[in-house]
Amino acid sequence: MSTGKWTDYINPAVQNMPPSGIRRFFDLAAEMEGVISLGVGEPDFATPWHIRESCIYSLHRGRTSYTSNQGLPELREEIARYLAGQGAVYDPRRELLVTVGVSEALDLALRTVIQPGDEVIIPTPCYVSYIPCTTLAGGVPVTVATRLEDNFRLTADRLEAAITPRTKALLLCYPNNPTGAVMDRQSLLAIAEVVAKHDLLVISDEIYDRLTYTGRHTCFAALPGMRDRTILLNGFSKAYAMTGWRLGYAAAHPDFIAAMTKIHQYTMLCAPITAQVAALEALRHGQSAMEQMVAQYNRRRRLVLQGFKEIGLPCFEPGGAFYAFPYIGHTGLSAAEFAENLLREEKVAVIPGDVFGPGGEQCIRCSYASSVDDLTEAVKRMGRFIKNRTAGRAR
Ligand code: PMP
């Protein structure tokens, strides 16, 4: 029975979901030649060779089967060892679940804890999945715009002001995508106090933990009293340049992990064994390769910040991840206009800050996970673009 209108068959929750604002820019950029893209949130390195090799070797040996639903026991042990080093101790048998990227872990965490109408506080600007995944899980996203003057950190008073009797969870992401903001231990302790006072859960996406350039990363679950009310998410995509392998994990109280594993066993069964073998190698022997990549990102971070300064683009200093989030309000353009015109006129792709939710309207996201040559050229082109704008406005 076809009415010719197949959209009528589609769940309105999905129909009403806006497509990712990032994709739109990729599509625009893909149609043009000579574009330098600072748009993608992805390392420009290939996965370190020894990690790829371990996977090839395991395939040679015929390791092509399913694993246990929760993931290879030896991988979970290695993850537990890593997290213990961050001050968060987990039992690898009952408190860890290996997932298909942090993406799956996030979806599982939200679907596991949310009941229809539950509010989830999401500090913004935020990673593009948080709001749609919360909605799809039946939750109500409550955004709290972080501010440039707070260095894009969530403050305890702004968090407290957003809490209602329906608030179930807080979704944290530090180091942050898209701002590059990090939270120091003191500021996180203030957040933890509010969380405990209002009996909230925290879903803490710490996928960029290793990409911290200023100070040391604080694992939210390692703060006093937070372990059992936190679902900690992390993965291999960013630190080990393993985006395409699709591997992440969740660490939490056994009640949460058991519940999340129920969904995971029916929807995914298990994460791919190839990726799990590679992740094991990454944790066992990948430290030095990872540190070299992080040192490169840090070098590029400084280069981009210096470059922005020279071209008159004000930018707060990002302490983590691989994004800069400069302010473009003074150009008189909206973030979308800035990004579109910059792409058309100078062939540099950046992402308008408003696609990451409230608080990003006057900023653009520039990923510096690109080569030094590309970054240098991109900054030069952006400088020319801004000069033309300001000259035009002065006339
Ligand atoms: N969380 C954040 C904050 C991210 O930036 C990304 C990827 N851009 C993800 C989760 C998804 O990561 P994964 O590749 O592990 O699914």
Residues whose N, C-alpha, C, O or C-beta is under 5 A from the ligand:
A	BS01	PMP	G41 V100 G101 V102 S103 Y127 C173 N177 D205 I207 G235 S237 T243 L247 G248
